[in-house]
Amino acid sequence: MFSHITKISPPIHFRYTSKRGWLLSLFRVEWQAMKKCSFCAEQIQDEAIKCRFCGEFLDGSGKQKPAAKWYYSTSSVVIGLLCVGPFALPLVWLNPKYKTAAKIIITIIVIAATIWLYRLMTQMYQQIIKQIHDLG
């Protein structure tokens, strides 16, 4: 901690003890405790919230939010839905970036696509079984 003269006020009393004593008795000197900015290393006041040199918040409130978890990224959700279908819906519902309406719409689309793909797969399976039966 360093001290720094921040303000010199008008005379308080006139008393001469020595040359230095005269100057100090003419003016009331207020000292301000100083600290270094953790971002730019400039001297700033102890009570400062934001550095006046670099503009960074010292209490951490102005910092960026921590990076979102990898499974909240849109690409992870899409890959999960394409790979495991409706089993990836919890990724959609737990994702804080999506609004409730978007979550409902995505859920309806995924369930409808799953039902459609299931029907398509059963029809293809029946056709393959029929062709195998016809061959032999």
N, C-alpha and C positions, 0 to 999 in steps of 0.2 A: 504494500500500500504506500502510495506516495501522497504527499500533500501539495496543494497548489493554491496560490492566492487567487481568490475569485472576485473579491470586492474590497475596495478600500473606501471607507466611509469618511464623512467630514470630521473635523477635529472634535475630540472629546474633552481633553484638558491640556493645559500647557504647563509642562514641567520639564525642566532641563536637567538631565543628569549627565549625559554625555552626548556626543554627536549622534550615535545610534539611538540612544534613549530619547532624544528629542524627536527624531523622525517617527519612532514608534508611538510616542505619546501624542504626536500631532494627529495621527490617523488610527482609526480602529481597523485592524487587519482581520479579515475573516478567512479562515483556512478551509479548504474543501478537500476531503479525502478522494483520491483518484485510484483507478484501476486500469488494467490493460484490457482492451477489447480482445476477445478470444478469436476473432476472425481476422482483424487487420493489425492488431498489436499497437494501436494508437491509445494514448492516454485519454480516458473518459471519466466522468464522475461516477462515484460509487453507486449512486442511486439510479443510474441510467438504465432505461429499459431497451432503448434502441441506440446503436452506435451512430453518432452524427457524421462519421467519416465514411463508413462503408454501407450504412443503412440496414445492417443485420439486427434482428431482435436477439437480445442477450438471454432472455428467459426461455427461448425455444418455441414461443408461440407463433412466430413468423416462419418457422421452418416448414419445409414441405412435409406432407403427410407421408408416413412410411409407405413403402411400396406395397401394393396389394399382393396377396398371396397368389401363387402361380395358378391355382385351380379356380381363381375368380376371373381370370382373363377370358375374353370372349372366345379366343381360339381353343382354349382347353375345354370350354363348355361345348363348342361345336364338335370337336374331335370326340369327346365323350358321348355326345348324342349320336354321332355317326357309328361309333364302335359298339356301344352297349345299349343304345336306344333309350327306353324309358327308365332303365336303371341309373341313368345319369341325370334324371330330373332333380334329385337333391342338389346337384351343383347349380341348377337354375334357381331353385327356391332359396338357397342359402346365400346366393350372390347379392351383395348389398348394392351393386350398380343398377340392377334391374328393378323397375317399378312393378307393383303388384299386377297391373293390367298386362304388362309384357310377360310376366311369369305365367299368367293364366293362358294367354294366347299361345305361348311356346308349348305349354303342357297340352293344350288341345291339339295343336298341330302334331306333336310327337305321338300322342295316343292315337290320333286318326291315321298317321303314317304307319304306326305299328300294326294296327288292325288291318289296314290295306295290304301291307307286306305279308302279314300272316295268311290272309285269304289268297293272295297271289302264290305264295309258297305252297299252300295246300292244293291249289288247282294244278300247279306244275307237278307236284308229287303224284297226284292222281293220274295225270297224263303220262308220266313216266311209267307208272305201274301198269297202266293200260297198254302202252307200247310194248313193255316187256312181256305182258301176257299174250299179246298178239303175235309176237315173235316166237314164242316158244313154249 
